[in-house]
Amino acid sequence: MTPRHAQQFVQLVDEFKVNAKSVAHLGIAKLLQIAQLPSDVDRSDFVSETHTIPSTGATKTVDEMTVRELREVKSALKAEREAREKAEAD
């Protein structure tokens, strides 16, 4: 195991130790994407809610998404947040 993989596993344990059973089925790649969400995003809500995939317009839950789709949703969330912060600053 590489040091990077070990760091990722530690990050997942720290992030999901409270509700590990509810997200264990998602797989490591999806869990890493969820763990990297901004700290003010509730991970439980994020996993249970439906999200619109920007490239296709489809609405899916995290369970139904591919890792690529999850990355798209994260990017859209980040862009939306940055636009909102910029508008508030202006």
PDB file of N, CA, C and O in Angstrom:
ATOM      1  N   MET A   1       0.849  -1.169   0.000  1.00  0.00           N
ATOM      2  CA  MET A   1       0.000   0.000   0.000  1.00  0.00           C
ATOM      3  C   MET A   1       0.901   1.240   0.000  1.00  0.00           C
ATOM      4  O   MET A   1       1.870   1.322   0.755  1.00  0.00           O
ATOM      5  N   THR A   2       0.568   2.169  -0.836  1.00  0.00           N
ATOM      6  CA  THR A   2       1.365   3.393  -0.897  1.00  0.00           C
ATOM      7  C   THR A   2       0.979   4.327   0.256  1.00  0.00           C
ATOM      8  O   THR A   2      -0.111   4.206   0.814  1.00  0.00           O
ATOM      9  N   PRO A   3       1.858   5.240   0.603  1.00  0.00           N
ATOM     10  CA  PRO A   3       1.517   6.208   1.653  1.00  0.00           C
ATOM     11  C   PRO A   3       0.264   7.011   1.307  1.00  0.00           C
ATOM     12  O   PRO A   3      -0.533   7.326   2.190  1.00  0.00           O
ATOM     13  N   ARG A   4       0.087   7.341   0.040  1.00  0.00           N
ATOM     14  CA  ARG A   4      -1.099   8.109  -0.382  1.00  0.00           C
ATOM     15  C   ARG A   4      -2.383   7.329  -0.115  1.00  0.00           C
ATOM     16  O   ARG A   4      -3.363   7.886   0.378  1.00  0.00           O
ATOM     17  N   HIS A   5      -2.372   6.025  -0.447  1.00  0.00           N
ATOM     18  CA  HIS A   5      -3.551   5.200  -0.186  1.00  0.00           C
ATOM     19  C   HIS A   5      -3.841   5.120   1.312  1.00  0.00           C
ATOM     20  O   HIS A   5      -4.997   5.171   1.732  1.00  0.00           O
ATOM     21  N   ALA A   6      -2.800   4.996   2.097  1.00  0.00           N
ATOM     22  CA  ALA A   6      -2.976   4.951   3.552  1.00  0.00           C
ATOM     23  C   ALA A   6      -3.595   6.256   4.053  1.00  0.00           C
ATOM     24  O   ALA A   6      -4.489   6.237   4.898  1.00  0.00           O
ATOM     25  N   GLN A   7      -3.124   7.379   3.535  1.00  0.00           N
ATOM     26  CA  GLN A   7      -3.688   8.681   3.921  1.00  0.00           C
ATOM     27  C   GLN A   7      -5.171   8.769   3.539  1.00  0.00           C
ATOM     28  O   GLN A   7      -5.987   9.293   4.297  1.00  0.00           O
ATOM     29  N   GLN A   8      -5.500   8.252   2.367  1.00  0.00           N
ATOM     30  CA  GLN A   8      -6.899   8.289   1.928  1.00  0.00           C
ATOM     31  C   GLN A   8      -7.783   7.442   2.835  1.00  0.00           C
ATOM     32  O   GLN A   8      -8.888   7.858   3.182  1.00  0.00           O
ATOM     33  N   PHE A   9      -7.315   6.265   3.222  1.00  0.00           N
ATOM     34  CA  PHE A   9      -8.093   5.424   4.122  1.00  0.00           C
ATOM     35  C   PHE A   9      -8.278   6.081   5.484  1.00  0.00           C
ATOM     36  O   PHE A   9      -9.358   6.004   6.070  1.00  0.00           O
ATOM     37  N   VAL A  10      -7.246   6.718   5.983  1.00  0.00           N
ATOM     38  CA  VAL A  10      -7.356   7.425   7.259  1.00  0.00           C
ATOM     39  C   VAL A  10      -8.367   8.562   7.132  1.00  0.00           C
ATOM     40  O   VAL A  10      -9.175   8.781   8.034  1.00  0.00           O
ATOM     41  N   GLN A  11      -8.322   9.284   6.011  1.00  0.00           N
ATOM     42  CA  GLN A  11      -9.275  10.366   5.784  1.00  0.00           C
ATOM     43  C   GLN A  11     -10.709   9.830   5.792  1.00  0.00           C
ATOM     44  O   GLN A  11     -11.603  10.454   6.366  1.00  0.00           O
ATOM     45  N   LEU A  12     -10.928   8.685   5.160  1.00  0.00           N
ATOM     46  CA  LEU A  12     -12.271   8.100   5.120  1.00  0.00           C
ATOM     47  C   LEU A  12     -12.727   7.661   6.507  1.00  0.00           C
ATOM     48  O   LEU A  12     -13.885   7.862   6.871  1.00  0.00           O
ATOM     49  N   VAL A  13     -11.845   7.078   7.267  1.00  0.00           N
ATOM     50  CA  VAL A  13     -12.204   6.645   8.621  1.00  0.00           C
ATOM     51  C   VAL A  13     -12.573   7.853   9.463  1.00  0.00           C
ATOM     52  O   VAL A  13     -13.575   7.835  10.177  1.00  0.00           O
ATOM     53  N   ASP A  14     -11.767   8.902   9.381  1.00  0.00           N
ATOM     54  CA  ASP A  14     -12.058  10.118  10.149  1.00  0.00           C
ATOM     55  C   ASP A  14     -13.389  10.730   9.735  1.00  0.00           C
ATOM     56  O   ASP A  14     -14.158  11.188  10.580  1.00  0.00           O
ATOM     57  N   GLU A  15     -13.656  10.737   8.455  1.00  0.00           N
ATOM     58  CA  GLU A  15     -14.847  11.400   7.931  1.00  0.00           C
ATOM     59  C   GLU A  15     -16.127  10.622   8.204  1.00  0.00           C
ATOM     60  O   GLU A  15     -17.154  11.218   8.529  1.00  0.00           O
ATOM     61  N   PHE A  16     -16.081   9.308   8.076  1.00  0.00           N
ATOM     62  CA  PHE A  16     -17.307   8.510   8.106  1.00  0.00           C
ATOM     63  C   PHE A  16     -17.414   7.570   9.300  1.00  0.00           C
ATOM     64  O   PHE A  16     -18.202   6.625   9.260  1.00  0.00           O
ATOM     65  N   LYS A  17     -16.649   7.799  10.355  1.00  0.00           N
ATOM     66  CA  LYS A  17     -16.686   6.879  11.494  1.00  0.00           C
ATOM     67  C   LYS A  17     -18.050   6.833  12.169  1.00  0.00           C
ATOM     68  O   LYS A  17     -18.410   5.806  12.745  1.00  0.00           O
ATOM     69  N   VAL A  18     -18.806   7.905  12.113  1.00  0.00           N
ATOM     70  CA  VAL A  18     -20.111   7.942  12.774  1.00  0.00           C
ATOM     71  C   VAL A  18     -21.153   7.158  11.996  1.00  0.00           C
ATOM     72  O   VAL A  18     -21.921   6.398  12.587  1.00  0.00           O
ATOM     73  N   ASN A  19     -21.193   7.327  10.691  1.00  0.00           N
ATOM     74  CA  ASN A  19     -22.233   6.665   9.894  1.00  0.00           C
ATOM     75  C   ASN A  19     -21.626   5.761   8.826  1.00  0.00           C
ATOM     76  O   ASN A  19     -22.069   5.777   7.678  1.00  0.00           O
ATOM     77  N   ALA A  20     -20.641   4.993   9.187  1.00  0.00           N
ATOM     78  CA  ALA A  20     -19.929   4.135   8.236  1.00  0.00           C
ATOM     79  C   ALA A  20     -20.842   3.102   7.576  1.00  0.00           C
ATOM     80  O   ALA A  20     -20.693   2.812   6.389  1.00  0.00           O
ATOM     81  N   LYS A  21     -21.773   2.553   8.330  1.00  0.00           N
ATOM     82  CA  LYS A  21     -22.654   1.526   7.763  1.00  0.00           C
ATOM     83  C   LYS A  21     -23.558   2.084   6.676  1.00  0.00           C
ATOM     84  O   LYS A  21     -23.919   1.365   5.744  1.00  0.00           O
ATOM     85  N   SER A  22     -23.926   3.352   6.783  1.00  0.00           N
ATOM     86  CA  SER A  22     -24.850   3.917   5.806  1.00  0.00           C
ATOM     87  C   SER A  22     -24.183   4.276   4.481  1.00  0.00           C
ATOM     88  O   SER A  22     -24.876   4.490   3.486  1.00  0.00           O
ATOM     89  N   VAL A  23     -22.852   4.345   4.448  1.00  0.00           N
ATOM     90  CA  VAL A  23     -22.161   4.721   3.210  1.00  0.00           C
ATOM     91  C   VAL A  23     -21.167   3.663   2.728  1.00  0.00           C
ATOM     92  O   VAL A  23     -20.549   3.844   1.680  1.00  0.00           O
ATOM     93  N   ALA A  24     -21.003   2.591   3.449  1.00  0.00           N
ATOM     94  CA  ALA A  24     -19.993   1.587   3.115  1.00  0.00           C
ATOM     95  C   ALA A  24     -20.203   0.978   1.730  1.00  0.00           C
ATOM     96  O   ALA A  24     -19.237   0.568   1.086  1.00  0.00           O
ATOM     97  N   HIS A  25     -21.433   0.914   1.269  1.00  0.00           N
ATOM     98  CA  HIS A  25     -21.737   0.309  -0.025  1.00  0.00           C
ATOM     99  C   HIS A  25     -21.325   1.183  -1.217  1.00  0.00           C
ATOM    100  O   HIS A  25     -21.350   0.715  -2.355  1.00  0.00           O
ATOM    101  N   LEU A  26     -20.951   2.432  -0.977  1.00  0.00           N
ATOM    102  CA  LEU A  26     -20.653   3.350  -2.074  1.00  0.00           C
ATOM    103  C   LEU A  26     -19.303   3.092  -2.741  1.00  0.00           C
ATOM    104  O   LEU A  26     -19.129   3.424  -3.913  1.00  0.00           O
ATOM    105  N   GLY A  27     -18.380   2.526  -2.044  1.00  0.00           N
ATOM    106  CA  GLY A  27     -17.065   2.268  -2.619  1.00  0.00           C
ATOM    107  C   GLY A  27     -16.089   3.392  -2.294  1.00  0.00           C
ATOM    108  O   GLY A  27     -16.484   4.513  -1.973  1.00  0.00           O
ATOM    109  N   ILE A  28     -14.830   3.066  -2.386  1.00  0.00           N
ATOM    110  CA  ILE A  28     -13.766   3.984  -1.969  1.00  0.00           C
ATOM    111  C   ILE A  28     -13.741   5.253  -2.822  1.00  0.00           C
ATOM    112  O   ILE A  28     -13.632   6.350  -2.274  1.00  0.00           O
ATOM    113  N   ALA A  29     -13.836   5.133  -4.128  1.00  0.00           N
ATOM    114  CA  ALA A  29     -13.719   6.306  -5.000  1.00  0.00           C
ATOM    115  C   ALA A  29     -14.822   7.322  -4.717  1.00  0.00           C
ATOM    116  O   ALA A  29     -14.555   8.522  -4.644  1.00  0.00           O
ATOM    117  N   LYS A  30     -16.054   6.853  -4.560  1.00  0.00           N
ATOM    118  CA  LYS A  30     -17.158   7.772  -4.252  1.00  0.00           C
ATOM    119  C   LYS A  30     -16.993   8.370  -2.861  1.00  0.00           C
ATOM    120  O   LYS A  30     -17.240   9.559  -2.661  1.00  0.00           O
ATOM    121  N   LEU A  31     -16.581   7.558  -1.910  1.00  0.00           N
ATOM    122  CA  LEU A  31     -16.398   8.065  -0.548  1.00  0.00           C
ATOM    123  C   LEU A  31     -15.326   9.142  -0.499  1.00  0.00           C
ATOM    124  O   LEU A  31     -15.469  10.125   0.227  1.00  0.00           O
ATOM    125  N   LEU A  32     -14.257   8.968  -1.264  1.00  0.00           N
ATOM    126  CA  LEU A  32     -13.218   9.999  -1.308  1.00  0.00           C
ATOM    127  C   LEU A  32     -13.756  11.299  -1.887  1.00  0.00           C
ATOM    128  O   LEU A  32     -13.419  12.380  -1.405  1.00  0.00           O
ATOM    129  N   GLN A  33     -14.589  11.202  -2.916  1.00  0.00           N
ATOM    130  CA  GLN A  33     -15.190  12.404  -3.496  1.00  0.00           C
ATOM    131  C   GLN A  33     -16.101  13.104  -2.481  1.00  0.00           C
ATOM    132  O   GLN A  33     -16.083  14.329  -2.367  1.00  0.00           O
ATOM    133  N   ILE A  34     -16.881  12.336  -1.761  1.00  0.00           N
ATOM    134  CA  ILE A  34     -17.791  12.901  -0.757  1.00  0.00           C
ATOM    135  C   ILE A  34     -16.996  13.518   0.393  1.00  0.00           C
ATOM    136  O   ILE A  34     -17.361  14.577   0.904  1.00  0.00           O
ATOM    137  N   ALA A  35     -15.926  12.865   0.793  1.00  0.00           N
ATOM    138  CA  ALA A  35     -15.105  13.377   1.894  1.00  0.00           C
ATOM    139  C   ALA A  35     -14.461  14.712   1.537  1.00  0.00           C
ATOM    140  O   ALA A  35     -14.143  15.500   2.427  1.00  0.00           O
ATOM    141  N   GLN A  36     -14.268  14.972   0.268  1.00  0.00           N
ATOM    142  CA  GLN A  36     -13.628  16.202  -0.171  1.00  0.00           C
ATOM    143  C   GLN A  36     -14.610  17.353  -0.385  1.00  0.00           C
ATOM    144  O   GLN A  36     -14.214  18.427  -0.838  1.00  0.00           O
ATOM    145  N   LEU A  37     -15.875  17.140  -0.066  1.00  0.00           N
ATOM    146  CA  LEU A  37     -16.853  18.228  -0.145  1.00  0.00           C
ATOM    147  C   LEU A  37     -16.511  19.288   0.899  1.00  0.00           C
ATOM    148  O   LEU A  37     -15.860  18.985   1.898  1.00  0.00           O
ATOM    149  N   PRO A  38     -16.944  20.522   0.677  1.00  0.00           N
ATOM    150  CA  PRO A  38     -16.705  21.562   1.687  1.00  0.00           C
ATOM    151  C   PRO A  38     -17.274  21.154   3.046  1.00  0.00           C
ATOM    152  O   PRO A  38     -18.252  20.411   3.125  1.00  0.00           O
ATOM    153  N   SER A  39     -16.657  21.642   4.090  1.00  0.00           N
ATOM    154  CA  SER A  39     -17.033  21.214   5.442  1.00  0.00           C
ATOM    155  C   SER A  39     -18.453  21.598   5.826  1.00  0.00           C
ATOM    156  O   SER A  39     -19.041  20.966   6.703  1.00  0.00           O
ATOM    157  N   ASP A  40     -19.018  22.621   5.190  1.00  0.00           N
ATOM    158  CA  ASP A  40     -20.374  23.030   5.555  1.00  0.00           C
ATOM    159  C   ASP A  40     -21.460  22.200   4.860  1.00  0.00           C
ATOM    160  O   ASP A  40     -22.646  22.398   5.122  1.00  0.00           O
ATOM    161  N   VAL A  41     -21.071  21.284   3.988  1.00  0.00           N
ATOM    162  CA  VAL A  41     -22.037  20.399   3.325  1.00  0.00           C
ATOM    163  C   VAL A  41     -22.245  19.179   4.204  1.00  0.00           C
ATOM    164  O   VAL A  41     -21.287  18.501   4.575  1.00  0.00           O
ATOM    165  N   ASP A  42     -23.499  18.902   4.535  1.00  0.00           N
ATOM    166  CA  ASP A  42     -23.833  17.724   5.338  1.00  0.00           C
ATOM    167  C   ASP A  42     -23.737  16.482   4.449  1.00  0.00           C
ATOM    168  O   ASP A  42     -24.516  16.322   3.510  1.00  0.00           O
ATOM    169  N   ARG A  43     -22.795  15.624   4.747  1.00  0.00           N
ATOM    170  CA  ARG A  43     -22.557  14.444   3.905  1.00  0.00           C
ATOM    171  C   ARG A  43     -23.749  13.498   3.867  1.00  0.00           C
ATOM    172  O   ARG A  43     -24.048  12.934   2.814  1.00  0.00           O
ATOM    173  N   SER A  44     -24.432  13.313   4.981  1.00  0.00           N
ATOM    174  CA  SER A  44     -25.607  12.425   5.007  1.00  0.00           C
ATOM    175  C   SER A  44     -26.687  12.941   4.073  1.00  0.00           C
ATOM    176  O   SER A  44     -27.277  12.181   3.306  1.00  0.00           O
ATOM    177  N   ASP A  45     -26.940  14.242   4.147  1.00  0.00           N
ATOM    178  CA  ASP A  45     -27.941  14.832   3.257  1.00  0.00           C
ATOM    179  C   ASP A  45     -27.498  14.727   1.806  1.00  0.00           C
ATOM    180  O   ASP A  45     -28.302  14.412   0.928  1.00  0.00           O
ATOM    181  N   PHE A  46     -26.224  14.990   1.554  1.00  0.00           N
ATOM    182  CA  PHE A  46     -25.711  14.934   0.190  1.00  0.00           C
ATOM    183  C   PHE A  46     -25.900  13.543  -0.400  1.00  0.00           C
ATOM    184  O   PHE A  46     -26.279  13.408  -1.563  1.00  0.00           O
ATOM    185  N   VAL A  47     -25.640  12.508   0.395  1.00  0.00           N
ATOM    186  CA  VAL A  47     -25.771  11.136  -0.093  1.00  0.00           C
ATOM    187  C   VAL A  47     -27.231  10.777  -0.328  1.00  0.00           C
ATOM    188  O   VAL A  47     -27.539  10.068  -1.285  1.00  0.00           O
ATOM    189  N   SER A  48     -28.124  11.243   0.511  1.00  0.00           N
ATOM    190  CA  SER A  48     -29.532  10.843   0.396  1.00  0.00           C
ATOM    191  C   SER A  48     -30.326  11.677  -0.613  1.00  0.00           C
ATOM    192  O   SER A  48     -31.365  11.227  -1.095  1.00  0.00           O
ATOM    193  N   GLU A  49     -29.860  12.873  -0.937  1.00  0.00           N
ATOM    194  CA  GLU A  49     -30.587  13.740  -1.871  1.00  0.00           C
ATOM    195  C   GLU A  49     -30.305  13.350  -3.323  1.00  0.00           C
ATOM    196  O   GLU A  49     -29.335  12.652  -3.621  1.00  0.00           O
ATOM    197  N   THR A  50     -31.178  13.819  -4.215  1.00  0.00           N
ATOM    198  CA  THR A  50     -30.932  13.655  -5.646  1.00  0.00           C
ATOM    199  C   THR A  50     -30.217  14.897  -6.159  1.00  0.00           C
ATOM    200  O   THR A  50     -30.411  15.998  -5.644  1.00  0.00           O
ATOM    201  N   HIS A  51     -29.391  14.704  -7.175  1.00  0.00           N
ATOM    202  CA  HIS A  51     -28.612  15.782  -7.758  1.00  0.00           C
ATOM    203  C   HIS A  51     -28.741  15.715  -9.274  1.00  0.00           C
ATOM    204  O   HIS A  51     -28.912  14.636  -9.842  1.00  0.00           O
ATOM    205  N   THR A  52     -28.661  16.861  -9.920  1.00  0.00           N
ATOM    206  CA  THR A  52     -28.726  16.924 -11.375  1.00  0.00           C
ATOM    207  C   THR A  52     -27.313  16.857 -11.936  1.00  0.00           C
ATOM    208  O   THR A  52     -26.436  17.619 -11.529  1.00  0.00           O
ATOM    209  N   ILE A  53     -27.103  15.949 -12.862  1.00  0.00           N
ATOM    210  CA  ILE A  53     -25.807  15.794 -13.513  1.00  0.00           C
ATOM    211  C   ILE A  53     -25.707  16.871 -14.595  1.00  0.00           C
ATOM    212  O   ILE A  53     -26.518  16.876 -15.521  1.00  0.00           O
ATOM    213  N   PRO A  54     -24.741  17.776 -14.505  1.00  0.00           N
ATOM    214  CA  PRO A  54     -24.667  18.890 -15.458  1.00  0.00           C
ATOM    215  C   PRO A  54     -24.567  18.479 -16.930  1.00  0.00           C
ATOM    216  O   PRO A  54     -25.189  19.111 -17.784  1.00  0.00           O
ATOM    217  N   SER A  55     -23.808  17.449 -17.238  1.00  0.00           N
ATOM    218  CA  SER A  55     -23.591  17.084 -18.642  1.00  0.00           C
ATOM    219  C   SER A  55     -24.800  16.427 -19.293  1.00  0.00           C
ATOM    220  O   SER A  55     -24.983  16.531 -20.506  1.00  0.00           O
ATOM    221  N   THR A  56     -25.625  15.753 -18.499  1.00  0.00           N
ATOM    222  CA  THR A  56     -26.761  15.030 -19.079  1.00  0.00           C
ATOM    223  C   THR A  56     -28.115  15.592 -18.665  1.00  0.00           C
ATOM    224  O   THR A  56     -29.113  15.371 -19.352  1.00  0.00           O
ATOM    225  N   GLY A  57     -28.160  16.309 -17.560  1.00  0.00           N
ATOM    226  CA  GLY A  57     -29.429  16.811 -17.047  1.00  0.00           C
ATOM    227  C   GLY A  57     -30.208  15.765 -16.277  1.00  0.00           C
ATOM    228  O   GLY A  57     -31.311  16.037 -15.801  1.00  0.00           O
ATOM    229  N   ALA A  58     -29.648  14.569 -16.150  1.00  0.00           N
ATOM    230  CA  ALA A  58     -30.322  13.496 -15.419  1.00  0.00           C
ATOM    231  C   ALA A  58     -30.264  13.790 -13.925  1.00  0.00           C
ATOM    232  O   ALA A  58     -29.332  14.430 -13.438  1.00  0.00           O
ATOM    233  N   THR A  59     -31.273  13.314 -13.213  1.00  0.00           N
ATOM    234  CA  THR A  59     -31.331  13.473 -11.770  1.00  0.00           C
ATOM    235  C   THR A  59     -31.087  12.108 -11.143  1.00  0.00           C
ATOM    236  O   THR A  59     -31.814  11.151 -11.410  1.00  0.00           O
ATOM    237  N   LYS A  60     -30.051  12.028 -10.302  1.00  0.00           N
ATOM    238  CA  LYS A  60     -29.680  10.751  -9.688  1.00  0.00           C
ATOM    239  C   LYS A  60     -29.275  10.961  -8.236  1.00  0.00           C
ATOM    240  O   LYS A  60     -28.905  12.061  -7.824  1.00  0.00           O
ATOM    241  N   THR A  61     -29.357   9.880  -7.475  1.00  0.00           N
ATOM    242  CA  THR A  61     -28.784   9.877  -6.130  1.00  0.00           C
ATOM    243  C   THR A  61     -27.311   9.481  -6.252  1.00  0.00           C
ATOM    244  O   THR A  61     -26.876   9.024  -7.310  1.00  0.00           O
ATOM    245  N   VAL A  62     -26.561   9.651  -5.193  1.00  0.00           N
ATOM    246  CA  VAL A  62     -25.142   9.281  -5.213  1.00  0.00           C
ATOM    247  C   VAL A  62     -24.997   7.787  -5.488  1.00  0.00           C
ATOM    248  O   VAL A  62     -24.056   7.381  -6.169  1.00  0.00           O
ATOM    249  N   ASP A  63     -25.906   6.965  -4.974  1.00  0.00           N
ATOM    250  CA  ASP A  63     -25.870   5.523  -5.233  1.00  0.00           C
ATOM    251  C   ASP A  63     -25.911   5.213  -6.725  1.00  0.00           C
ATOM    252  O   ASP A  63     -25.243   4.290  -7.191  1.00  0.00           O
ATOM    253  N   GLU A  64     -26.688   5.977  -7.462  1.00  0.00           N
ATOM    254  CA  GLU A  64     -26.892   5.719  -8.891  1.00  0.00           C
ATOM    255  C   GLU A  64     -25.806   6.336  -9.777  1.00  0.00           C
ATOM    256  O   GLU A  64     -25.648   5.933 -10.929  1.00  0.00           O
ATOM    257  N   MET A  65     -25.063   7.303  -9.252  1.00  0.00           N
ATOM    258  CA  MET A  65     -24.062   8.009 -10.049  1.00  0.00           C
ATOM    259  C   MET A  65     -22.793   7.198 -10.236  1.00  0.00           C
ATOM    260  O   MET A  65     -22.452   6.328  -9.435  1.00  0.00           O
ATOM    261  N   THR A  66     -22.106   7.517 -11.329  1.00  0.00           N
ATOM    262  CA  THR A  66     -20.744   7.035 -11.489  1.00  0.00           C
ATOM    263  C   THR A  66     -19.834   8.029 -10.771  1.00  0.00           C
ATOM    264  O   THR A  66     -20.279   9.105 -10.372  1.00  0.00           O
ATOM    265  N   VAL A  67     -18.581   7.676 -10.610  1.00  0.00           N
ATOM    266  CA  VAL A  67     -17.639   8.584  -9.961  1.00  0.00           C
ATOM    267  C   VAL A  67     -17.475   9.845 -10.812  1.00  0.00           C
ATOM    268  O   VAL A  67     -17.365  10.947 -10.274  1.00  0.00           O
ATOM    269  N   ARG A  68     -17.461   9.688 -12.128  1.00  0.00           N
ATOM    270  CA  ARG A  68     -17.342  10.839 -13.023  1.00  0.00           C
ATOM    271  C   ARG A  68     -18.527  11.798 -12.847  1.00  0.00           C
ATOM    272  O   ARG A  68     -18.344  13.015 -12.809  1.00  0.00           O
ATOM    273  N   GLU A  69     -19.731  11.247 -12.741  1.00  0.00           N
ATOM    274  CA  GLU A  69     -20.906  12.091 -12.531  1.00  0.00           C
ATOM    275  C   GLU A  69     -20.838  12.794 -11.179  1.00  0.00           C
ATOM    276  O   GLU A  69     -21.220  13.958 -11.060  1.00  0.00           O
ATOM    277  N   LEU A  70     -20.361  12.099 -10.182  1.00  0.00           N
ATOM    278  CA  LEU A  70     -20.217  12.694  -8.856  1.00  0.00           C
ATOM    279  C   LEU A  70     -19.224  13.860  -8.898  1.00  0.00           C
ATOM    280  O   LEU A  70     -19.439  14.886  -8.254  1.00  0.00           O
ATOM    281  N   ARG A  71     -18.144  13.700  -9.654  1.00  0.00           N
ATOM    282  CA  ARG A  71     -17.181  14.795  -9.813  1.00  0.00           C
ATOM    283  C   ARG A  71     -17.828  15.993 -10.496  1.00  0.00           C
ATOM    284  O   ARG A  71     -17.570  17.137 -10.121  1.00  0.00           O
ATOM    285  N   GLU A  72     -18.665  15.734 -11.494  1.00  0.00           N
ATOM    286  CA  GLU A  72     -19.374  16.822 -12.177  1.00  0.00           C
ATOM    287  C   GLU A  72     -20.270  17.586 -11.211  1.00  0.00           C
ATOM    288  O   GLU A  72     -20.295  18.817 -11.221  1.00  0.00           O
ATOM    289  N   VAL A  73     -20.998  16.859 -10.385  1.00  0.00           N
ATOM    290  CA  VAL A  73     -21.890  17.484  -9.410  1.00  0.00           C
ATOM    291  C   VAL A  73     -21.078  18.317  -8.427  1.00  0.00           C
ATOM    292  O   VAL A  73     -21.471  19.431  -8.083  1.00  0.00           O
ATOM    293  N   LYS A  74     -19.943  17.778  -7.972  1.00  0.00           N
ATOM    294  CA  LYS A  74     -19.077  18.531  -7.064  1.00  0.00           C
ATOM    295  C   LYS A  74     -18.571  19.808  -7.714  1.00  0.00           C
ATOM    296  O   LYS A  74     -18.548  20.861  -7.077  1.00  0.00           O
ATOM    297  N   SER A  75     -18.168  19.726  -8.966  1.00  0.00           N
ATOM    298  CA  SER A  75     -17.676  20.913  -9.682  1.00  0.00           C
ATOM    299  C   SER A  75     -18.769  21.953  -9.833  1.00  0.00           C
ATOM    300  O   SER A  75     -18.523  23.146  -9.651  1.00  0.00           O
ATOM    301  N   ALA A  76     -19.976  21.511 -10.164  1.00  0.00           N
ATOM    302  CA  ALA A  76     -21.102  22.436 -10.300  1.00  0.00           C
ATOM    303  C   ALA A  76     -21.430  23.084  -8.960  1.00  0.00           C
ATOM    304  O   ALA A  76     -21.732  24.276  -8.900  1.00  0.00           O
ATOM    305  N   LEU A  77     -21.371  22.311  -7.901  1.00  0.00           N
ATOM    306  CA  LEU A  77     -21.614  22.834  -6.555  1.00  0.00           C
ATOM    307  C   LEU A  77     -20.572  23.896  -6.206  1.00  0.00           C
ATOM    308  O   LEU A  77     -20.908  24.944  -5.655  1.00  0.00           O
ATOM    309  N   LYS A  78     -19.319  23.621  -6.527  1.00  0.00           N
ATOM    310  CA  LYS A  78     -18.245  24.567  -6.262  1.00  0.00           C
ATOM    311  C   LYS A  78     -18.429  25.852  -7.078  1.00  0.00           C
ATOM    312  O   LYS A  78     -18.256  26.950  -6.549  1.00  0.00           O
ATOM    313  N   ALA A  79     -18.774  25.723  -8.348  1.00  0.00           N
ATOM    314  CA  ALA A  79     -18.972  26.893  -9.200  1.00  0.00           C
ATOM    315  C   ALA A  79     -20.141  27.733  -8.701  1.00  0.00           C
ATOM    316  O   ALA A  79     -20.074  28.962  -8.691  1.00  0.00           O
ATOM    317  N   GLU A  80     -21.205  27.065  -8.290  1.00  0.00           N
ATOM    318  CA  GLU A  80     -22.379  27.771  -7.750  1.00  0.00           C
ATOM    319  C   GLU A  80     -22.014  28.525  -6.480  1.00  0.00           C
ATOM    320  O   GLU A  80     -22.409  29.677  -6.299  1.00  0.00           O
ATOM    321  N   ARG A  81     -21.267  27.882  -5.614  1.00  0.00           N
ATOM    322  CA  ARG A  81     -20.837  28.496  -4.356  1.00  0.00           C
ATOM    323  C   ARG A  81     -19.953  29.719  -4.628  1.00  0.00           C
ATOM    324  O   ARG A  81     -20.127  30.764  -4.001  1.00  0.00           O
ATOM    325  N   GLU A  82     -19.006  29.587  -5.566  1.00  0.00           N
ATOM    326  CA  GLU A  82     -18.112  30.702  -5.893  1.00  0.00           C
ATOM    327  C   GLU A  82     -18.886  31.875  -6.497  1.00  0.00           C
ATOM    328  O   GLU A  82     -18.600  33.033  -6.194  1.00  0.00           O
ATOM    329  N   ALA A  83     -19.863  31.574  -7.349  1.00  0.00           N
ATOM    330  CA  ALA A  83     -20.677  32.638  -7.943  1.00  0.00           C
ATOM    331  C   ALA A  83     -21.491  33.351  -6.867  1.00  0.00           C
ATOM    332  O   ALA A  83     -21.628  34.574  -6.895  1.00  0.00           O
ATOM    333  N   ARG A  84     -22.020  32.596  -5.935  1.00  0.00           N
ATOM    334  CA  ARG A  84     -22.803  33.184  -4.848  1.00  0.00           C
ATOM    335  C   ARG A  84     -21.914  34.078  -3.975  1.00  0.00           C
ATOM    336  O   ARG A  84     -22.309  35.184  -3.605  1.00  0.00           O
ATOM    337  N   GLU A  85     -20.710  33.589  -3.650  1.00  0.00           N
ATOM    338  CA  GLU A  85     -19.792  34.387  -2.833  1.00  0.00           C
ATOM    339  C   GLU A  85     -19.356  35.658  -3.553  1.00  0.00           C
ATOM    340  O   GLU A  85     -19.208  36.711  -2.933  1.00  0.00           O
ATOM    341  N   LYS A  86     -19.150  35.553  -4.868  1.00  0.00           N
ATOM    342  CA  LYS A  86     -18.758  36.726  -5.645  1.00  0.00           C
ATOM    343  C   LYS A  86     -19.887  37.748  -5.679  1.00  0.00           C
ATOM    344  O   LYS A  86     -19.648  38.949  -5.554  1.00  0.00           O
ATOM    345  N   ALA A  87     -21.117  37.270  -5.850  1.00  0.00           N
ATOM    346  CA  ALA A  87     -22.273  38.166  -5.873  1.00  0.00           C
ATOM    347  C   ALA A  87     -22.459  38.854  -4.523  1.00  0.00           C
ATOM    348  O   ALA A  87     -22.817  40.030  -4.469  1.00  0.00           O
ATOM    349  N   GLU A  88     -22.219  38.132  -3.447  1.00  0.00           N
ATOM    350  CA  GLU A  88     -22.340  38.729  -2.116  1.00  0.00           C
ATOM    351  C   GLU A  88     -21.256  39.754  -1.879  1.00  0.00           C
ATOM    352  O   GLU A  88     -21.489  40.757  -1.205  1.00  0.00           O
ATOM    353  N   ALA A  89     -20.070  39.520  -2.423  1.00  0.00           N
ATOM    354  CA  ALA A  89     -18.959  40.449  -2.250  1.00  0.00           C
ATOM    355  C   ALA A  89     -19.173  41.741  -3.047  1.00  0.00           C
ATOM    356  O   ALA A  89     -18.726  42.812  -2.637  1.00  0.00           O
ATOM    357  N   ASP A  90     -19.857  41.629  -4.183  1.00  0.00           N
ATOM    358  CA  ASP A  90     -20.108  42.823  -5.032  1.00  0.00           C
ATOM    359  C   ASP A  90     -21.228  43.616  -4.485  1.00  0.00           C
ATOM    360  O   ASP A  90     -21.587  44.648  -5.052  1.00  0.00           O
TER     361      ASP A  90
END
